Amino acid sequence: MSLKFTDSVLLDIQHQVSSIQHLPGK
């Protein structure tokens, strides 16, 4: 595993979490 790959995955997860948090209502 390379750091670039790990960073890419972490950024992708953060983006998904942000999208979920921005959903209206719950």
mmCIF entry with sequence, helices, sheets and N, C-alpha, C, O atoms, coordinates in Angstrom:
data_MODEL
# 
_entry.id   MODEL 
# 
_entity.id                         1 
_entity.type                       polymer 
_entity.pdbx_number_of_molecules   1 
# 
_entity_poly.entity_id                      1 
_entity_poly.type                           'polypeptide(L)' 
_entity_poly.nstd_linkage                   no 
_entity_poly.nstd_monomer                   no 
_entity_poly.pdbx_seq_one_letter_code       MSLKFTDSVLLDIQHQVSSIQHLPGK 
_entity_poly.pdbx_seq_one_letter_code_can   MSLKFTDSVLLDIQHQVSSIQHLPGK 
_entity_poly.pdbx_strand_id                 A 
# 
loop_
_entity_poly_seq.entity_id 
_entity_poly_seq.num 
_entity_poly_seq.mon_id 
_entity_poly_seq.hetero 
1 1  MET n 
1 2  SER n 
1 3  LEU n 
1 4  LYS n 
1 5  PHE n 
1 6  THR n 
1 7  ASP n 
1 8  SER n 
1 9  VAL n 
1 10 LEU n 
1 11 LEU n 
1 12 ASP n 
1 13 ILE n 
1 14 GLN n 
1 15 HIS n 
1 16 GLN n 
1 17 VAL n 
1 18 SER n 
1 19 SER n 
1 20 ILE n 
1 21 GLN n 
1 22 HIS n 
1 23 LEU n 
1 24 PRO n 
1 25 GLY n 
1 26 LYS n 
# 
_struct_asym.id          A 
_struct_asym.entity_id   1 
# 
_struct_conf.conf_type_id            HELX_P 
_struct_conf.id                      HELX_P1 
_struct_conf.pdbx_PDB_helix_id       AA1 
_struct_conf.beg_label_comp_id       LEU 
_struct_conf.beg_label_asym_id       A 
_struct_conf.beg_label_seq_id        3 
_struct_conf.pdbx_beg_PDB_ins_code   ? 
_struct_conf.end_label_comp_id       GLN 
_struct_conf.end_label_asym_id       A 
_struct_conf.end_label_seq_id        21 
_struct_conf.pdbx_end_PDB_ins_code   ? 
_struct_conf.beg_auth_comp_id        LEU 
_struct_conf.beg_auth_asym_id        A 
_struct_conf.beg_auth_seq_id         3 
_struct_conf.end_auth_comp_id        GLN 
_struct_conf.end_auth_asym_id        A 
_struct_conf.end_auth_seq_id         21 
_struct_conf.pdbx_PDB_helix_class    1 
_struct_conf.details                 ? 
_struct_conf.pdbx_PDB_helix_length   19 
# 
_struct_conf_type.id          HELX_P 
_struct_conf_type.criteria    ? 
_struct_conf_type.reference   ? 
# 
loop_
_atom_site.group_PDB 
_atom_site.id 
_atom_site.type_symbol 
_atom_site.label_atom_id 
_atom_site.label_alt_id 
_atom_site.label_comp_id 
_atom_site.label_asym_id 
_atom_site.label_entity_id 
_atom_site.label_seq_id 
_atom_site.pdbx_PDB_ins_code 
_atom_site.Cartn_x 
_atom_site.Cartn_y 
_atom_site.Cartn_z 
_atom_site.occupancy 
_atom_site.B_iso_or_equiv 
_atom_site.pdbx_formal_charge 
_atom_site.auth_seq_id 
_atom_site.auth_comp_id 
_atom_site.auth_asym_id 
_atom_site.auth_atom_id 
_atom_site.pdbx_PDB_model_num 
ATOM 1   N N  . MET A 1 1  ? 0.849   -1.205 0.000  1.00 0.00 ? 1  MET A N  1 
ATOM 2   C CA . MET A 1 1  ? 0.000   0.000  0.000  1.00 0.00 ? 1  MET A CA 1 
ATOM 3   C C  . MET A 1 1  ? 0.883   1.254  0.000  1.00 0.00 ? 1  MET A C  1 
ATOM 4   O O  . MET A 1 1  ? 1.856   1.332  0.751  1.00 0.00 ? 1  MET A O  1 
ATOM 5   N N  . SER A 1 2  ? 0.550   2.201  -0.820 1.00 0.00 ? 2  SER A N  1 
ATOM 6   C CA . SER A 1 2  ? 1.328   3.441  -0.876 1.00 0.00 ? 2  SER A CA 1 
ATOM 7   C C  . SER A 1 2  ? 0.558   4.547  -0.148 1.00 0.00 ? 2  SER A C  1 
ATOM 8   O O  . SER A 1 2  ? -0.665  4.494  -0.022 1.00 0.00 ? 2  SER A O  1 
ATOM 9   N N  . LEU A 1 3  ? 1.300   5.544  0.324  1.00 0.00 ? 3  LEU A N  1 
ATOM 10  C CA . LEU A 1 3  ? 0.635   6.636  1.041  1.00 0.00 ? 3  LEU A CA 1 
ATOM 11  C C  . LEU A 1 3  ? -0.344  7.356  0.117  1.00 0.00 ? 3  LEU A C  1 
ATOM 12  O O  . LEU A 1 3  ? -1.421  7.768  0.548  1.00 0.00 ? 3  LEU A O  1 
ATOM 13  N N  . LYS A 1 4  ? 0.025   7.504  -1.133 1.00 0.00 ? 4  LYS A N  1 
ATOM 14  C CA . LYS A 1 4  ? -0.874  8.191  -2.071 1.00 0.00 ? 4  LYS A CA 1 
ATOM 15  C C  . LYS A 1 4  ? -2.199  7.443  -2.167 1.00 0.00 ? 4  LYS A C  1 
ATOM 16  O O  . LYS A 1 4  ? -3.265  8.059  -2.171 1.00 0.00 ? 4  LYS A O  1 
ATOM 17  N N  . PHE A 1 5  ? -2.131  6.119  -2.243 1.00 0.00 ? 5  PHE A N  1 
ATOM 18  C CA . PHE A 1 5  ? -3.357  5.321  -2.346 1.00 0.00 ? 5  PHE A CA 1 
ATOM 19  C C  . PHE A 1 5  ? -4.196  5.509  -1.085 1.00 0.00 ? 5  PHE A C  1 
ATOM 20  O O  . PHE A 1 5  ? -5.409  5.703  -1.164 1.00 0.00 ? 5  PHE A O  1 
ATOM 21  N N  . THR A 1 6  ? -3.545  5.452  0.085  1.00 0.00 ? 6  THR A N  1 
ATOM 22  C CA . THR A 1 6  ? -4.271  5.603  1.357  1.00 0.00 ? 6  THR A CA 1 
ATOM 23  C C  . THR A 1 6  ? -4.906  6.990  1.439  1.00 0.00 ? 6  THR A C  1 
ATOM 24  O O  . THR A 1 6  ? -6.072  7.122  1.812  1.00 0.00 ? 6  THR A O  1 
ATOM 25  N N  . ASP A 1 7  ? -4.138  8.024  1.091  1.00 0.00 ? 7  ASP A N  1 
ATOM 26  C CA . ASP A 1 7  ? -4.681  9.384  1.136  1.00 0.00 ? 7  ASP A CA 1 
ATOM 27  C C  . ASP A 1 7  ? -5.885  9.500  0.211  1.00 0.00 ? 7  ASP A C  1 
ATOM 28  O O  . ASP A 1 7  ? -6.881  10.137 0.554  1.00 0.00 ? 7  ASP A O  1 
ATOM 29  N N  . SER A 1 8  ? -5.791  8.886  -0.955 1.00 0.00 ? 8  SER A N  1 
ATOM 30  C CA . SER A 1 8  ? -6.893  8.960  -1.920 1.00 0.00 ? 8  SER A CA 1 
ATOM 31  C C  . SER A 1 8  ? -8.147  8.334  -1.325 1.00 0.00 ? 8  SER A C  1 
ATOM 32  O O  . SER A 1 8  ? -9.242  8.882  -1.453 1.00 0.00 ? 8  SER A O  1 
ATOM 33  N N  . VAL A 1 9  ? -7.985  7.187  -0.676 1.00 0.00 ? 9  VAL A N  1 
ATOM 34  C CA . VAL A 1 9  ? -9.132  6.496  -0.075 1.00 0.00 ? 9  VAL A CA 1 
ATOM 35  C C  . VAL A 1 9  ? -9.718  7.348  1.043  1.00 0.00 ? 9  VAL A C  1 
ATOM 36  O O  . VAL A 1 9  ? -10.936 7.503  1.134  1.00 0.00 ? 9  VAL A O  1 
ATOM 37  N N  . LEU A 1 10 ? -8.853  7.904  1.896  1.00 0.00 ? 10 LEU A N  1 
ATOM 38  C CA . LEU A 1 10 ? -9.344  8.716  3.010  1.00 0.00 ? 10 LEU A CA 1 
ATOM 39  C C  . LEU A 1 10 ? -10.117 9.925  2.475  1.00 0.00 ? 10 LEU A C  1 
ATOM 40  O O  . LEU A 1 10 ? -11.177 10.265 3.001  1.00 0.00 ? 10 LEU A O  1 
ATOM 41  N N  . LEU A 1 11 ? -9.594  10.568 1.440  1.00 0.00 ? 11 LEU A N  1 
ATOM 42  C CA . LEU A 1 11 ? -10.281 11.725 0.873  1.00 0.00 ? 11 LEU A CA 1 
ATOM 43  C C  . LEU A 1 11 ? -11.627 11.302 0.301  1.00 0.00 ? 11 LEU A C  1 
ATOM 44  O O  . LEU A 1 11 ? -12.616 12.022 0.435  1.00 0.00 ? 11 LEU A O  1 
ATOM 45  N N  . ASP A 1 12 ? -11.665 10.136 -0.336 1.00 0.00 ? 12 ASP A N  1 
ATOM 46  C CA . ASP A 1 12 ? -12.920 9.651  -0.919 1.00 0.00 ? 12 ASP A CA 1 
ATOM 47  C C  . ASP A 1 12 ? -13.944 9.413  0.183  1.00 0.00 ? 12 ASP A C  1 
ATOM 48  O O  . ASP A 1 12 ? -15.116 9.754  0.032  1.00 0.00 ? 12 ASP A O  1 
ATOM 49  N N  . ILE A 1 13 ? -13.497 8.824  1.294  1.00 0.00 ? 13 ILE A N  1 
ATOM 50  C CA . ILE A 1 13 ? -14.414 8.553  2.409  1.00 0.00 ? 13 ILE A CA 1 
ATOM 51  C C  . ILE A 1 13 ? -14.926 9.869  2.980  1.00 0.00 ? 13 ILE A C  1 
ATOM 52  O O  . ILE A 1 13 ? -16.119 10.010 3.249  1.00 0.00 ? 13 ILE A O  1 
ATOM 53  N N  . GLN A 1 14 ? -14.025 10.834 3.167  1.00 0.00 ? 14 GLN A N  1 
ATOM 54  C CA . GLN A 1 14 ? -14.445 12.135 3.710  1.00 0.00 ? 14 GLN A CA 1 
ATOM 55  C C  . GLN A 1 14 ? -15.495 12.769 2.805  1.00 0.00 ? 14 GLN A C  1 
ATOM 56  O O  . GLN A 1 14 ? -16.469 13.345 3.289  1.00 0.00 ? 14 GLN A O  1 
ATOM 57  N N  . HIS A 1 15 ? -15.297 12.664 1.490  1.00 0.00 ? 15 HIS A N  1 
ATOM 58  C CA . HIS A 1 15 ? -16.241 13.255 0.539  1.00 0.00 ? 15 HIS A CA 1 
ATOM 59  C C  . HIS A 1 15 ? -17.603 12.583 0.682  1.00 0.00 ? 15 HIS A C  1 
ATOM 60  O O  . HIS A 1 15 ? -18.631 13.260 0.675  1.00 0.00 ? 15 HIS A O  1 
ATOM 61  N N  . GLN A 1 16 ? -17.617 11.253 0.811  1.00 0.00 ? 16 GLN A N  1 
ATOM 62  C CA . GLN A 1 16 ? -18.877 10.526 0.956  1.00 0.00 ? 16 GLN A CA 1 
ATOM 63  C C  . GLN A 1 16 ? -19.567 10.923 2.255  1.00 0.00 ? 16 GLN A C  1 
ATOM 64  O O  . GLN A 1 16 ? -20.779 11.138 2.272  1.00 0.00 ? 16 GLN A O  1 
ATOM 65  N N  . VAL A 1 17 ? -18.810 11.022 3.337  1.00 0.00 ? 17 VAL A N  1 
ATOM 66  C CA . VAL A 1 17 ? -19.394 11.398 4.630  1.00 0.00 ? 17 VAL A CA 1 
ATOM 67  C C  . VAL A 1 17 ? -19.984 12.804 4.539  1.00 0.00 ? 17 VAL A C  1 
ATOM 68  O O  . VAL A 1 17 ? -21.078 13.055 5.045  1.00 0.00 ? 17 VAL A O  1 
ATOM 69  N N  . SER A 1 18 ? -19.262 13.716 3.895  1.00 0.00 ? 18 SER A N  1 
ATOM 70  C CA . SER A 1 18 ? -19.756 15.086 3.756  1.00 0.00 ? 18 SER A CA 1 
ATOM 71  C C  . SER A 1 18 ? -21.070 15.084 2.990  1.00 0.00 ? 18 SER A C  1 
ATOM 72  O O  . SER A 1 18 ? -22.008 15.788 3.362  1.00 0.00 ? 18 SER A O  1 
ATOM 73  N N  . SER A 1 19 ? -21.141 14.300 1.929  1.00 0.00 ? 19 SER A N  1 
ATOM 74  C CA . SER A 1 19 ? -22.365 14.238 1.125  1.00 0.00 ? 19 SER A CA 1 
ATOM 75  C C  . SER A 1 19 ? -23.523 13.731 1.978  1.00 0.00 ? 19 SER A C  1 
ATOM 76  O O  . SER A 1 19 ? -24.635 14.252 1.892  1.00 0.00 ? 19 SER A O  1 
ATOM 77  N N  . ILE A 1 20 ? -23.265 12.718 2.797  1.00 0.00 ? 20 ILE A N  1 
ATOM 78  C CA . ILE A 1 20 ? -24.315 12.148 3.653  1.00 0.00 ? 20 ILE A CA 1 
ATOM 79  C C  . ILE A 1 20 ? -24.779 13.195 4.664  1.00 0.00 ? 20 ILE A C  1 
ATOM 80  O O  . ILE A 1 20 ? -25.977 13.346 4.903  1.00 0.00 ? 20 ILE A O  1 
ATOM 81  N N  . GLN A 1 21 ? -23.816 13.924 5.260  1.00 0.00 ? 21 GLN A N  1 
ATOM 82  C CA . GLN A 1 21 ? -24.171 14.920 6.273  1.00 0.00 ? 21 GLN A CA 1 
ATOM 83  C C  . GLN A 1 21 ? -24.959 16.071 5.664  1.00 0.00 ? 21 GLN A C  1 
ATOM 84  O O  . GLN A 1 21 ? -25.762 16.703 6.350  1.00 0.00 ? 21 GLN A O  1 
ATOM 85  N N  . HIS A 1 22 ? -24.733 16.353 4.363  1.00 0.00 ? 22 HIS A N  1 
ATOM 86  C CA . HIS A 1 22 ? -25.414 17.472 3.729  1.00 0.00 ? 22 HIS A CA 1 
ATOM 87  C C  . HIS A 1 22 ? -26.812 17.096 3.237  1.00 0.00 ? 22 HIS A C  1 
ATOM 88  O O  . HIS A 1 22 ? -27.532 17.950 2.720  1.00 0.00 ? 22 HIS A O  1 
ATOM 89  N N  . LEU A 1 23 ? -27.200 15.836 3.389  1.00 0.00 ? 23 LEU A N  1 
ATOM 90  C CA . LEU A 1 23 ? -28.541 15.439 2.959  1.00 0.00 ? 23 LEU A CA 1 
ATOM 91  C C  . LEU A 1 23 ? -29.586 16.136 3.829  1.00 0.00 ? 23 LEU A C  1 
ATOM 92  O O  . LEU A 1 23 ? -29.417 16.209 5.047  1.00 0.00 ? 23 LEU A O  1 
ATOM 93  N N  . PRO A 1 24 ? -30.658 16.647 3.229  1.00 0.00 ? 24 PRO A N  1 
ATOM 94  C CA . PRO A 1 24 ? -31.709 17.326 3.990  1.00 0.00 ? 24 PRO A CA 1 
ATOM 95  C C  . PRO A 1 24 ? -32.477 16.341 4.870  1.00 0.00 ? 24 PRO A C  1 
ATOM 96  O O  . PRO A 1 24 ? -32.799 15.233 4.443  1.00 0.00 ? 24 PRO A O  1 
ATOM 97  N N  . GLY A 1 25 ? -32.765 16.758 6.101  1.00 0.00 ? 25 GLY A N  1 
ATOM 98  C CA . GLY A 1 25 ? -33.493 15.868 7.018  1.00 0.00 ? 25 GLY A CA 1 
ATOM 99  C C  . GLY A 1 25 ? -32.646 14.669 7.389  1.00 0.00 ? 25 GLY A C  1 
ATOM 100 O O  . GLY A 1 25 ? -31.452 14.622 7.093  1.00 0.00 ? 25 GLY A O  1 
ATOM 101 N N  . LYS A 1 26 ? -33.279 13.690 8.049  1.00 0.00 ? 26 LYS A N  1 
ATOM 102 C CA . LYS A 1 26 ? -32.550 12.464 8.399  1.00 0.00 ? 26 LYS A CA 1 
ATOM 103 C C  . LYS A 1 26 ? -33.524 11.313 8.515  1.00 0.00 ? 26 LYS A C  1 
ATOM 104 O O  . LYS A 1 26 ? -33.117 10.187 8.802  1.00 0.00 ? 26 LYS A O  1 
# 
